[in-house]
Amino acid sequence: MTIAGCAALVERGDPDRFLAVMAAPVAARASLLPLYAFNLEVARAPWVTEEPLIAEMRLHPYFK
């Protein structure tokens, strides 16, 4: 996922954190946005499915 994709995900999923990232130095955004996007995906996993294996499959692309 690109930085722009991460930014869009964070902006939709956690607008307060997105605004905090936009206040950070430009150089730090490249590290913060993927981290916060990953946090959103991990936090959503239990609510997307009740099956642990399916939740694990959703997160698998992040652990390649």
Secondary structure as GFF3:
##gff-version 3
##sequence-region A 1 64
A	DSSP	alpha_helix	3	13	.	.	.	ID=ss1
A	DSSP	alpha_helix	15	23	.	.	.	ID=ss2
A	DSSP	alpha_helix	26	48	.	.	.	ID=ss3
A	DSSP	alpha_helix	52	59	.	.	.	ID=ss4
A	DSSP	three_ten_helix	60	63	.	.	.	ID=ss5
###
